[in-house]
């Protein structure tokens, strides 16, 4: 049996296979939607460094 923590509330989840938890890696639909809201509000985002080529090609 494996265990992980919910990415939103840190509740421990135990499972034999990922299909045991329909909202994997979250403990509930609520935690899943809270995380999605964080992405929409840009509290979470993936940033990448800007290269010189990108800076030269921007309109100012």
N, C-alpha and C positions, 0 to 999 in steps of 0.2 A: 504494500500500500504506500502510495506517495502522498506528499502534502505540499501545499503552497499557501501563501497568504494572499488574500484578496488585495488587489492593487489599489483599492479605494479605502477600505476600512480596516485592513490588516487582520481580518478574521481568518483563522486557519481552516483550510479545506483539505479533506482527505478523499482520495479517489484511487480506484484501480486503473481506470482508463479515463482519458479526457472526456469521453462521452457520458461519464457519470455526472458531470457538472454541465448542464446545458448553457450556463452563462460564463463558462471558463474564459478567462482567468479571474472572473469576478464571482462573488458569493451569491449575488441576486441581480435581477433585472434593474433594480434601483441603483445599485453600485455601478452597473454597466452604463446607465443613462447619465449618472453624475459625471463619470469619466468622459463620456461623449460631449457633455456640456462644457467641460474644461477645454477640450480641443476647439469647440466652436467659439468660446470666449477668448481663445488664444492664451489661456493660462499655461497650456502645454503646446509646444511647437517644436518642430525639428528645424534647426538653423544650420546653414552651411556657410563656410567662410566665403567672402566675396574676393574674386581674383581680380588682378589688374585688367584683364581683358573685359570683364563684366563692367568695371568702372568706366572704361574708355567707351563702351558701347551704350551707355545710358544717356538719355536726353536730359539736359539741365536747363 
